[in-house]
Amino acid sequence: MTETIATFSPLYQQIKALILESLQTGEWRPGEAIPSENDLAVRYKVSQGTVRKAIDELASEHLLVRRQGKGTFVATHHSDRVHFRFLRLVPDNGEPHYPQSKILDCKRLRAPAEIGRLLDLKTNDPVIQIERMMFFSKEATVYEEIWLPGTLFKGLTTERLVEWRGPMYALFETEFSTHMVRATERLRAVGADELSAKHLGVGINTPLLAVERVSYTYGERPVEVRKAVYLTNHHHYLNELN
């Protein structure tokens, strides 16, 4: 006879899970205020301190944003604070700034095996592939391929991407109800191949920084793969470790 040991999560973690569920279902939209700590305490029948601890953890994970004297809000990619969290390339001199982007292509394909695996799709499921350049101070600095689940981003076209003014994640949030909450990245040094050399205006085998990112929405669902190469003549990749 085997003995089963019950495991219990702390009460504030249970409240955190309930708040996350409301974020995931869209009860509180990006940029909107959530109910006060007191109202949530009444709703969940717990102490205000328990709610505060749950919200503190969600704020530390950048899912909620506290604003002094105004309340707590759902994080949005329309905020500088959020999109600089995902953009880690900064100039060697001067203040970080958002780059100009140029959409090269946006097409619908069948998922290659690797992309399907990373997005938790079946091989040959529909995906959207975007090719984009990013320019810092008018210098071609980033060439990237972005892969998205085709069923989630129906209607995304080159024209819509070109028309959009602002971070791409803000577009995904506003028009496709997809909010990126976290990402994993793998970095390595590579030499420029023929394609990246052409787009970045450098010679074959010029040293570049290759970055592969997988981004997730609520519920640990992967919804984006980015494969990018960075030219770091005047920029560096900055990661703050807390």
C-alpha positions as a Markdown table, in Angstrom:
| # | Residue | x | y | z |
|---|---|---|---|---|
| 1 | Met | 0.0 | 0.0 | 0.0 |
| 2 | Thr | 1.4 | 3.4 | -1.0 |
| 3 | Glu | 0.9 | 6.5 | 1.0 |
| 4 | Thr | -0.3 | 9.6 | -0.8 |
| 5 | Ile | 1.0 | 12.9 | 0.5 |
| 6 | Ala | -1.2 | 15.8 | -0.2 |
| 7 | Thr | 0.5 | 19.0 | -1.3 |
| 8 | Phe | -1.0 | 22.5 | -0.7 |
| 9 | Ser | 0.0 | 25.8 | -2.1 |
| 10 | Pro | 0.0 | 28.9 | 0.1 |
| 11 | Leu | -3.2 | 30.8 | 0.2 |
| 12 | Tyr | -1.7 | 33.8 | -1.6 |
| 13 | Gln | -0.6 | 31.5 | -4.4 |
| 14 | Gln | -4.2 | 30.3 | -4.8 |
| 15 | Ile | -5.4 | 33.9 | -5.0 |
| 16 | Lys | -2.6 | 34.7 | -7.5 |
| 17 | Ala | -3.9 | 31.8 | -9.7 |
| 18 | Leu | -7.4 | 33.1 | -9.5 |
| 19 | Ile | -6.3 | 36.6 | -10.6 |
| 20 | Leu | -4.3 | 35.0 | -13.4 |
| 21 | Glu | -7.4 | 33.2 | -14.5 |
| 22 | Ser | -9.2 | 36.5 | -14.8 |
| 23 | Leu | -6.4 | 38.0 | -16.8 |
| 24 | Gln | -6.4 | 35.0 | -19.1 |
| 25 | Thr | -10.1 | 35.1 | -19.7 |
| 26 | Gly | -10.0 | 38.8 | -20.4 |
| 27 | Glu | -12.1 | 39.9 | -17.5 |
| 28 | Trp | -9.5 | 42.7 | -17.0 |
| 29 | Arg | -8.0 | 43.9 | -20.3 |
| 30 | Pro | -4.4 | 45.2 | -20.8 |
| 31 | Gly | -4.2 | 48.8 | -19.6 |
| 32 | Glu | -7.3 | 48.5 | -17.4 |
| 33 | Ala | -7.4 | 48.8 | -13.6 |
| 34 | Ile | -8.2 | 45.7 | -11.6 |
| 35 | Pro | -10.4 | 45.9 | -8.5 |
| 36 | Ser | -8.9 | 47.3 | -5.3 |
| 37 | Glu | -7.2 | 45.0 | -2.9 |
| 38 | Asn | -10.1 | 45.4 | -0.5 |
| 39 | Asp | -12.6 | 44.5 | -3.2 |
| 40 | Leu | -10.6 | 41.5 | -4.2 |
| 41 | Ala | -10.3 | 40.4 | -0.5 |
| 42 | Val | -14.1 | 40.5 | -0.3 |
| 43 | Arg | -14.5 | 38.7 | -3.6 |
| 44 | Tyr | -12.1 | 35.9 | -2.6 |
| 45 | Lys | -13.0 | 35.9 | 1.1 |
| 46 | Val | -9.4 | 36.3 | 2.3 |
| 47 | Ser | -7.5 | 39.1 | 4.1 |
| 48 | Gln | -6.3 | 42.2 | 2.2 |
| 49 | Gly | -2.7 | 41.2 | 3.1 |
| 50 | Thr | -3.1 | 37.9 | 1.3 |
| 51 | Val | -4.4 | 39.8 | -1.8 |
| 52 | Arg | -1.5 | 42.3 | -1.5 |
| 53 | Lys | 1.1 | 39.5 | -1.5 |
| 54 | Ala | -0.5 | 37.9 | -4.6 |
| 55 | Ile | -0.5 | 41.2 | -6.4 |
| 56 | Asp | 3.1 | 42.0 | -5.4 |
| 57 | Glu | 4.2 | 38.8 | -7.0 |
| 58 | Leu | 2.3 | 39.5 | -10.2 |
| 59 | Ala | 3.8 | 43.0 | -10.3 |
| 60 | Ser | 7.3 | 41.6 | -9.9 |
| 61 | Glu | 6.5 | 39.3 | -12.9 |
| 62 | His | 5.4 | 42.4 | -14.9 |
| 63 | Leu | 1.9 | 41.1 | -15.3 |
| 64 | Leu | 0.4 | 43.9 | -13.2 |
| 65 | Val | 1.6 | 47.5 | -12.7 |
| 66 | Arg | 1.1 | 49.5 | -9.5 |
| 67 | Arg | 0.6 | 53.3 | -10.0 |
| 68 | Gln | 0.9 | 55.4 | -6.9 |
| 69 | Gly | -2.4 | 56.9 | -5.9 |
| 70 | Lys | -4.2 | 55.4 | -8.9 |
| 71 | Gly | -4.4 | 51.7 | -8.3 |
| 72 | Thr | -3.1 | 48.5 | -10.0 |
| 73 | Phe | -3.4 | 48.0 | -13.7 |
| 74 | Val | -2.9 | 45.1 | -16.2 |
| 75 | Ala | 0.4 | 45.5 | -17.9 |
| 76 | Thr | 0.1 | 46.6 | -21.6 |
| 77 | His | 2.6 | 46.6 | -24.5 |
| 78 | His | 1.6 | 50.1 | -25.2 |
| 79 | Ser | 3.7 | 51.1 | -22.3 |
| 80 | Asp | 7.4 | 52.0 | -22.7 |
| 81 | Arg | 8.1 | 50.1 | -19.5 |
| 82 | Val | 6.8 | 46.9 | -21.1 |
| 83 | His | 8.2 | 47.0 | -24.6 |
| 84 | Phe | 11.7 | 47.9 | -23.4 |
| 85 | Arg | 11.5 | 44.8 | -21.2 |
| 86 | Phe | 11.5 | 42.7 | -24.3 |
| 87 | Leu | 13.9 | 44.8 | -26.3 |
| 88 | Arg | 17.3 | 44.3 | -24.9 |
| 89 | Leu | 19.5 | 45.9 | -27.5 |
| 90 | Val | 20.8 | 49.3 | -26.4 |
| 91 | Pro | 23.2 | 51.8 | -27.9 |
| 92 | Asp | 26.8 | 51.9 | -26.5 |
| 93 | Asn | 26.3 | 55.7 | -26.1 |
| 94 | Gly | 23.1 | 57.5 | -25.3 |
| 95 | Glu | 19.7 | 56.5 | -24.0 |
| 96 | Pro | 17.8 | 53.3 | -25.1 |
| 97 | His | 15.3 | 54.1 | -27.8 |
| 98 | Tyr | 12.8 | 52.2 | -29.9 |
| 99 | Pro | 14.0 | 51.4 | -33.4 |
| 100 | Gln | 12.4 | 52.0 | -36.7 |
| 101 | Ser | 11.2 | 48.8 | -38.4 |
| 102 | Lys | 10.7 | 47.8 | -42.0 |
| 103 | Ile | 8.5 | 44.8 | -42.9 |
| 104 | Leu | 10.0 | 42.8 | -45.7 |
| 105 | Asp | 7.4 | 40.1 | -46.0 |
| 106 | Cys | 4.5 | 38.4 | -44.3 |
| 107 | Lys | 3.2 | 35.1 | -45.6 |
| 108 | Arg | 1.2 | 32.1 | -44.5 |
| 109 | Leu | 3.0 | 28.7 | -44.6 |
| 110 | Arg | 2.9 | 25.2 | -43.2 |
| 111 | Ala | 4.8 | 24.9 | -40.0 |
| 112 | Pro | 8.3 | 23.5 | -40.4 |
| 113 | Ala | 9.1 | 20.7 | -37.9 |
| 114 | Glu | 11.3 | 22.9 | -35.6 |
| 115 | Ile | 8.8 | 25.8 | -35.6 |
| 116 | Gly | 5.9 | 23.4 | -34.9 |
| 117 | Arg | 7.8 | 21.9 | -32.0 |
| 118 | Leu | 8.6 | 25.3 | -30.5 |
| 119 | Leu | 5.0 | 26.6 | -30.9 |
| 120 | Asp | 3.5 | 23.3 | -29.7 |
| 121 | Leu | 1.9 | 22.8 | -33.1 |
| 122 | Lys | 1.7 | 19.8 | -35.5 |
| 123 | Thr | 4.0 | 19.8 | -38.5 |
| 124 | Asn | 2.2 | 21.4 | -41.4 |
| 125 | Asp | -0.2 | 23.3 | -39.1 |
| 126 | Pro | -0.7 | 26.9 | -40.5 |
| 127 | Val | 1.8 | 29.5 | -39.4 |
| 128 | Ile | 2.6 | 33.1 | -40.3 |
| 129 | Gln | 6.2 | 34.0 | -41.1 |
| 130 | Ile | 7.2 | 37.7 | -40.9 |
| 131 | Glu | 10.5 | 39.0 | -42.1 |
| 132 | Arg | 11.6 | 42.3 | -40.6 |
| 133 | Met | 14.5 | 44.7 | -40.4 |
| 134 | Met | 15.1 | 47.1 | -37.5 |
| 135 | Phe | 17.1 | 50.3 | -37.7 |
| 136 | Phe | 18.7 | 52.1 | -34.8 |
| 137 | Ser | 19.7 | 55.7 | -35.7 |
| 138 | Lys | 19.0 | 54.8 | -39.4 |
| 139 | Glu | 21.6 | 51.9 | -39.3 |
| 140 | Ala | 20.4 | 48.4 | -40.2 |
| 141 | Thr | 21.0 | 46.6 | -37.0 |
| 142 | Val | 18.6 | 43.6 | -36.7 |
| 143 | Tyr | 17.2 | 41.1 | -39.3 |
| 144 | Glu | 14.6 | 38.7 | -37.9 |
| 145 | Glu | 12.1 | 36.0 | -38.8 |
| 146 | Ile | 9.0 | 35.9 | -36.7 |
| 147 | Trp | 6.8 | 32.8 | -36.6 |
| 148 | Leu | 3.2 | 32.9 | -35.3 |
| 149 | Pro | 0.4 | 30.3 | -35.1 |
| 150 | Gly | -1.8 | 30.8 | -38.1 |
| 151 | Thr | -5.1 | 30.1 | -36.4 |
| 152 | Leu | -4.4 | 32.7 | -33.7 |
| 153 | Phe | -3.3 | 35.5 | -36.0 |
| 154 | Lys | -5.9 | 35.1 | -38.8 |
| 155 | Gly | -6.1 | 38.3 | -40.9 |
| 156 | Leu | -2.5 | 39.5 | -40.1 |
| 157 | Thr | -1.1 | 40.9 | -43.4 |
| 158 | Thr | 1.9 | 42.8 | -44.6 |
| 159 | Glu | -0.4 | 45.8 | -45.1 |
| 160 | Arg | -1.6 | 45.8 | -41.5 |
| 161 | Leu | 1.9 | 45.5 | -40.2 |
| 162 | Val | 3.2 | 48.4 | -42.4 |
| 163 | Glu | 0.2 | 50.6 | -41.3 |
| 164 | Trp | 0.8 | 49.9 | -37.6 |
| 165 | Arg | 2.7 | 52.6 | -35.7 |
| 166 | Gly | 4.2 | 51.2 | -32.5 |
| 167 | Pro | 5.6 | 48.0 | -31.1 |
| 168 | Met | 4.5 | 44.8 | -32.8 |
| 169 | Tyr | 3.5 | 43.3 | -29.4 |
| 170 | Ala | 1.0 | 46.1 | -28.9 |
| 171 | Leu | -0.6 | 45.2 | -32.2 |
| 172 | Phe | -0.8 | 41.6 | -31.2 |
| 173 | Glu | -2.4 | 42.7 | -27.9 |
| 174 | Thr | -4.9 | 45.1 | -29.5 |
| 175 | Glu | -6.1 | 43.2 | -32.5 |
| 176 | Phe | -5.4 | 39.6 | -31.7 |
| 177 | Ser | -6.0 | 39.5 | -28.0 |
| 178 | Thr | -2.6 | 38.0 | -27.4 |
| 179 | His | -0.5 | 39.4 | -24.6 |
| 180 | Met | 3.1 | 38.3 | -24.3 |
| 181 | Val | 3.8 | 37.7 | -20.7 |
| 182 | Arg | 7.3 | 36.2 | -20.8 |
| 183 | Ala | 10.0 | 34.9 | -23.1 |
| 184 | Thr | 13.0 | 32.7 | -23.2 |
| 185 | Glu | 16.0 | 33.5 | -25.3 |
| 186 | Arg | 19.1 | 31.7 | -26.5 |
| 187 | Leu | 22.1 | 33.7 | -27.7 |
| 188 | Arg | 25.2 | 32.7 | -29.6 |
| 189 | Ala | 27.9 | 34.3 | -31.8 |
| 190 | Val | 27.6 | 33.5 | -35.5 |
| 191 | Gly | 29.1 | 34.6 | -38.7 |
| 192 | Ala | 26.8 | 36.4 | -41.2 |
| 193 | Asp | 25.4 | 34.1 | -43.9 |
| 194 | Glu | 24.5 | 35.3 | -47.4 |
| 195 | Leu | 21.0 | 36.4 | -46.4 |
| 196 | Ser | 21.8 | 38.3 | -43.2 |
| 197 | Ala | 24.9 | 39.8 | -44.8 |
| 198 | Lys | 22.7 | 41.2 | -47.6 |
| 199 | His | 20.1 | 42.7 | -45.3 |
| 200 | Leu | 22.6 | 44.1 | -42.8 |
| 201 | Gly | 25.0 | 45.4 | -45.4 |
| 202 | Val | 28.0 | 43.5 | -44.1 |
| 203 | Gly | 30.4 | 41.0 | -45.5 |
| 204 | Ile | 29.9 | 37.2 | -45.3 |
| 205 | Asn | 31.1 | 35.8 | -41.9 |
| 206 | Thr | 30.9 | 39.3 | -40.2 |
| 207 | Pro | 30.4 | 38.5 | -36.4 |
| 208 | Leu | 26.8 | 38.8 | -35.4 |
| 209 | Leu | 24.8 | 38.0 | -32.3 |
| 210 | Ala | 22.1 | 35.4 | -33.0 |
| 211 | Val | 19.0 | 35.4 | -30.7 |
| 212 | Glu | 16.3 | 32.8 | -30.7 |
| 213 | Arg | 13.2 | 33.8 | -28.6 |
| 214 | Val | 10.1 | 31.9 | -27.7 |
| 215 | Ser | 7.4 | 34.1 | -26.3 |
| 216 | Tyr | 4.5 | 32.9 | -24.2 |
| 217 | Thr | 1.1 | 34.2 | -23.3 |
| 218 | Tyr | -1.0 | 33.3 | -20.2 |
| 219 | Gly | -1.1 | 29.7 | -19.3 |
| 220 | Glu | 2.5 | 29.1 | -20.5 |
| 221 | Arg | 1.2 | 28.9 | -24.1 |
| 222 | Pro | 4.0 | 29.5 | -26.7 |
| 223 | Val | 2.7 | 32.0 | -29.3 |
| 224 | Glu | 5.8 | 33.4 | -31.1 |
| 225 | Val | 9.2 | 32.3 | -32.2 |
| 226 | Arg | 11.8 | 34.9 | -33.3 |
| 227 | Lys | 15.0 | 34.1 | -35.0 |
| 228 | Ala | 17.1 | 37.3 | -35.2 |
| 229 | Val | 20.7 | 38.4 | -35.9 |
| 230 | Tyr | 22.0 | 41.6 | -34.4 |
| 231 | Leu | 24.8 | 43.7 | -35.7 |
| 232 | Thr | 26.6 | 45.0 | -32.5 |
| 233 | Asn | 29.0 | 47.6 | -33.9 |
| 234 | His | 27.4 | 50.3 | -31.9 |
| 235 | His | 25.0 | 48.4 | -29.7 |
| 236 | His | 25.1 | 45.7 | -27.0 |
| 237 | Tyr | 22.7 | 43.2 | -25.5 |
| 238 | Leu | 21.8 | 44.3 | -21.9 |
| 239 | Asn | 20.3 | 41.9 | -19.4 |
| 240 | Glu | 19.7 | 43.1 | -15.8 |
| 241 | Leu | 19.9 | 40.3 | -13.3 |
| 242 | Asn | 17.8 | 40.7 | -10.2 |
